[in-house]
Amino acid sequence: MDRGLYCWWVVNLLVVRVTAKIHRSSGPSEWIAKKLNSLGRPFGRAVDIASGAGRHSFLLSELVSDVTAIDNNPELSKYFKETRINLVCIDLEQPTWPLNDHFYDIVLVSNYLYRPHLTNTFELVGPGGFLVYETFGEGNERFGKPSDPNFLLKPGELRKLASDEFVVIEDFFGEVGRPQVAVKSRFFARRMEHLSE
Ligand SMILES: C[S@@+](CC[C@H](N)C(=O)[O-])C[C@H]1O[C@@H](n2cnc3c(N)ncnc32)[C@H](O)[C@@H]1O
C-alpha cells in the first residue's frame, strides 16, 4: 500500500475509534433515565435545554413525539439529522429570554446552569408538566470541573426558586460515585395541573 494512503487509513481508523468511545462513554444519566421511565404515560411536548449531542433528547423521543433540543452550537446538527428531534440553535444566555410563552410537558436540563434565566426555565413547564434537572453542585470543585461557582448549584437552590405551583418529588444534593465522583444536584418536580388564579 502507498505510504500516504496507509497513514490516511491509520488516522481515519483512530478517529472512528475515538469518536465511538466518546459516544459510548456519554450515555444518558442513569438518574434522568429512571425519572423519565417513572412518568409512565405518553406526553405531548418536551424540551432538552442545552442539549449537547442529545443523549437525553433521544431518551425523551422514546416517550414524547414532539421533542425540541436547544443548544447554541450549530455543529451539533449532525447528531440530529434523520431524527424526529427538532434542534433549535439559539443563545439561551441572551438578556431577553428567547423562550417566552413556550410551554412543555417535560423540561429537561442536564449539566447546564445559567442562573439569570433559572426562573424562566421553571416557567417553561406547562400545567401538569415535569421539570427534570440534574447538574453539578457546590463542592464539586474538590473533584474537578466544573469548579466555577457560576456553574454549580447551591443546596436547595432549585427548591427555593420553585413557586407554590410546583410539587417537589425529589430534591437531592450530595456526592455521587457514578459515572464519576462528583457533587450533584438532582431535582424532579411537577407543576400542578390547575394553576391557582
Ligand atoms: C456540558 S454540556 C451538556 C450537554 C447535555 N445537556 C448533556 O448533559 O449531555 C453544556 C451544553 O450547553 C451548551 N451551551 C452553552 N452555552 C449555551 C448558550 N448560551 N445557549 C445555549 N446552549 C449553550 C453547550 O453548547 C453544551 O452543549
The ligand as a Tripos MOL2 file, in Angstrom:
@<TRIPOS>MOLECULE
LIG
   27    29     1     0     0
SMALL
NO_CHARGES

@<TRIPOS>ATOM
      1 C1        -21.8170   20.3300   29.4890 C.3       1 LIG1
      2 S1        -22.7300   20.3860   28.0210 S.3       1 LIG1
      3 C2        -24.1790   19.4410   28.4870 C.3       1 LIG1
      4 C3        -24.8670   18.8500   27.3020 C.3       1 LIG1
      5 C4        -26.0740   17.9770   27.6160 C.3       1 LIG1
      6 N1        -27.0930   18.6770   28.3470 N.3       1 LIG1
      7 C5        -25.6560   16.7170   28.3380 C.2       1 LIG1
      8 O1        -25.9130   16.5850   29.5340 O.co2     1 LIG1
      9 O2        -25.0390   15.8740   27.6830 O.co2     1 LIG1
     10 C6        -23.3600   22.0600   28.0240 C.3       1 LIG1
     11 C7        -24.0750   22.4390   26.7440 C.3       1 LIG1
     12 O3        -24.5670   23.7630   26.9030 O.3       1 LIG1
     13 C8        -24.4880   24.4170   25.6620 C.3       1 LIG1
     14 N2        -24.4980   25.8640   25.8870 N.ar      1 LIG1
     15 C9        -23.5450   26.5910   26.4940 C.ar      1 LIG1
     16 N3        -23.8610   27.8960   26.4730 N.ar      1 LIG1
     17 C10       -25.0550   27.9820   25.8390 C.ar      1 LIG1
     18 C11       -25.8950   29.0740   25.4860 C.ar      1 LIG1
     19 N4        -25.5480   30.3230   25.7790 N.pl3     1 LIG1
     20 N5        -27.0440   28.8260   24.8330 N.ar      1 LIG1
     21 C12       -27.3950   27.5560   24.5100 C.ar      1 LIG1
     22 N6        -26.6220   26.4840   24.8140 N.ar      1 LIG1
     23 C13       -25.4650   26.6970   25.4650 C.ar      1 LIG1
     24 C14       -23.1740   23.9100   25.0780 C.3       1 LIG1
     25 O4        -23.1150   24.0970   23.6690 O.3       1 LIG1
     26 C15       -23.1960   22.4520   25.5070 C.3       1 LIG1
     27 O5        -23.7410   21.6360   24.5010 O.3       1 LIG1
@<TRIPOS>BOND
     1     1     2 1
     2     2     3 1
     3     2    10 1
     4     3     4 1
     5     4     5 1
     6     5     6 1
     7     5     7 1
     8     7     8 2
     9     7     9 1
    10    10    11 1
    11    11    12 1
    12    11    26 1
    13    12    13 1
    14    13    14 1
    15    13    24 1
    16    14    15 ar
    17    14    23 ar
    18    15    16 ar
    19    16    17 ar
    20    17    18 ar
    21    17    23 ar
    22    18    19 1
    23    18    20 ar
    24    20    21 ar
    25    21    22 ar
    26    22    23 ar
    27    24    25 1
    28    24    26 1
    29    26    27 1
@<TRIPOS>SUBSTRUCTURE
     1 LIG1         1 GROUP 0 **** ****
